[in-house]
């Protein structure tokens, strides 16, 4: 018999279809690791990304101003960064261009503008005489700010949108800048007290950022609904007072919001204990 005749017949499928090419063997990707097709689109949303880029630029200019000894200008750039940080989120919600890329980009910008820039500002402005304790305090502030942002990104979908857990890092940065403005508003007096006060303040802000205190959120406030007339009157009076004494009012408003978390926690704890005592009094004969 010839070689061709000696070959064994191949087993063909019952359907009669013959596969001419061998199927490429690829490892199966687990279903939980597969990315939906709509998430594979390339490109970024331009409008909110531009505001976020401006946020980073303001943070960088603040650092440069600090190195040049222009501390008031450095504080102003942090405030500009905060304004752009609020605008990019509002623009993303208004144009419905919210994306995971924008969230991560915004968090990186916040680390630069509200973490590194204020830490360098407060270090060169007040903490250099402390030596190692000074730069350790500034470094602790940056680390706690990064932890605060990471926790916010992880818990954003599971928490109520009416409050934040921990002091927001932009408010912590504004607490530092408002202290700088108030210092020069009062004539730059009390230099020894400045070093002690800022060392305590920077550690306090770091602890508040990683704490479990709840702070009210104004991001999802609906400004299109009707408000009582007294809110308009109060708003007008507040604007006039801010225009009259901007440095003092800016520091006061930021300080009140910073302390609102611990104060609300103390108030809620007191109410819970009072309700428990009332329930025990009703149960006892």
Secondary structure, DSSP 8 states (H G I E B T S, - for coil): --HHHHS------TT-----S---------GGG---GGGG-----HHHHHHHHHHHHHHHHHHHHHHTT-HHHHHHHHHHHHHHHHHHHHHHHHHT---HHHHHHHHHHHIIIIIIHHHHHHIIIIIGGGTHHHHHHHHHHHHHHHHHHHHHHHHTTTS-TTEEES--HHHHHHHHHHHHHHHHHTTS--HHHHHHHHHHHHHHHHHHHTS--EEE--TT--TTS---HHHHHHHHHHHHHHHHSHHHHHHHHHHHHHHHHHHHHHHHHHHHHHHHHHHHHHH--
